[in-house]
Amino acid sequence: MHLRLKGVLMTRRRDPDTGKYVENYPDDKILSVLAGKRLSTTEIAAELGCDRSTAHQRLTSLHDEEKISRDQVGKAFVWELTEPE
């Protein structure tokens, strides 16, 4: 379930057992989709089963944390895991 609050897409849901909020698309799930691949935002969204805007929001967060890298190809972004140093 996605909720919009003042234009911000919420990517969390409430766990029915604990009542705590959990990510619908946790980092490890996104990183596993990218393992050994270079994928577009649209391809990642399809793999995760989410909207493209949700995928872009989560990917941008991971990029800001330097967990993944991106290249712009035309109007699209292509994402991949960051190379270990």
QUIJO-V712292 format. One line per field, one symbol per residue. phi: phi as a letter, one per 20 degrees, with the letter a starting at -180 (. if undefined). burial: + if it has 16 or more other C-alpha atoms within 10 Angstrom, else -. A space follows every 50 residues. Layout:
BEGIN
phi: ???
burial: ???
END
This chain:
BEGIN
phi: .dddclndeedcceffeemefcffcfgffffffegmcdcegfffgffemc fgffffffffffffemecdbcecmeddddbffffe
burial: ----------++-----------++----++-++---+++++-++--+-+ -+-+++++++-++---++++------+++++----
END
